[in-house]
Structure formats: C-alpha cells, structure tokens
C-alpha cells in the first residue's frame, strides 16, 4: 500500500485458502443482504431477542457468495483512504 515500497513476493503459504465460500447454497433461508454486507442468521432461535436487523433484503433461493462470484472490489486508493481513517 505504501507507494514506492519494496515488498517480497511470498507466494501461497501453507494452509492458505485459494477459494472460500462465505454464504453456501444451503444458507439463503436465513441470509439477508445489507448495503455492504450479508448476515446469515441462525436457523434455530433460542431466545425472544433474536430478530432480523432492519434494512436487509432476503437473498433468493439458490444464492451463494464466494470469492469467484464477487463483483465488488476495493481499489488501491479506496484501501488507502480506509487506512487513513483508522489512524
């Protein structure tokens, strides 16, 4: 992220995931999409305080979300701006 910074290429590390499924095809029954994230709610309720956070939209049946079907990526500049906000 640092302009002009030299960084070594380390390659794939032992145990590193190359493909990750964040929302499986079994999860849409309890999955809601929000502006910048998804929430997969538990399939069982164990108290009366559980509920769906407002503002979410239920995902369609058969939906899944993984690295290979992601359509939104941060640019290097967007990442730099987010890092500045963390100072």
C-alpha positions in Angstrom: 0.0 0.0 0.0 2.9 2.3 0.6 3.9 3.9 -2.7 7.5 3.0 -3.8 7.8 0.4 -1.0 9.7 -2.8 -2.0 7.9 -5.9 -0.9 9.0 -9.6 -1.4 6.7 -12.0 -3.2 6.0 -14.8 -0.8 3.6 -16.9 -2.9 1.0 -19.2 -1.4 1.5 -20.1 2.2 0.9 -23.5 3.8 -2.8 -23.9 4.6 -3.8 -20.7 2.7 -7.3 -20.8 1.2 -7.5 -20.1 -2.5 -11.2 -20.3 -2.7 -13.6 -19.5 0.1 -17.4 -19.7 0.2 -18.9 -17.1 2.6 -22.6 -18.0 2.0 -23.3 -21.5 0.9 -26.3 -22.6 -1.2 -27.8 -24.0 2.0 -27.8 -20.6 3.7 -30.4 -18.5 1.8 -33.2 -19.5 4.1 -31.7 -17.3 6.8 -29.5 -14.9 4.8 -30.1 -11.2 4.3 -28.2 -8.7 2.2 -27.4 -5.3 3.5 -25.7 -2.3 1.8 -22.2 -3.5 2.4 -22.5 -7.0 4.0 -24.6 -10.2 4.4 -25.9 -11.7 7.6 -26.5 -15.4 7.9 -28.8 -15.7 10.9 -29.1 -18.9 12.9 -31.7 -21.4 11.8 -32.8 -22.0 15.4 -34.0 -19.4 17.8 -33.1 -19.8 21.5 -34.4 -16.5 23.0 -37.0 -13.9 22.2 -34.5 -11.2 21.5 -33.3 -12.7 18.2 -34.6 -11.0 15.1 -33.5 -9.7 11.7 -31.7 -6.3 11.7 -33.7 -3.6 9.8 -32.7 -2.6 6.3 -31.9 -6.1 5.0 -33.3 -7.9 1.9 -33.7 -11.6 2.0 -31.5 -13.3 -0.7 -33.2 -15.5 -3.3 -33.2 -19.3 -3.1 -30.1 -20.9 -4.6 -28.0 -17.8 -3.7 -24.4 -18.3 -2.7 -21.5 -15.8 -2.2 -17.9 -16.7 -2.7 -14.7 -15.2 -4.0 -15.3 -16.3 -7.5 -18.7 -14.6 -7.8 -17.8 -11.3 -6.0 -18.4 -8.3 -8.2 -17.3 -5.5 -5.9 -13.6 -5.0 -5.2 -11.8 -2.1 -3.4 -9.3 -0.2 -5.4 -5.9 0.5 -4.0 -6.9 4.2 -3.5 -10.1 3.1 -1.6 -8.0 0.9 0.7 -5.5 3.7 1.3 -8.4 6.0 2.3 -9.8 3.4 4.7 -6.4 3.0 6.3 -6.1 6.8 6.8 -9.4 6.8 8.6 -8.0 4.2 11.1 -5.3 6.5 12.4 
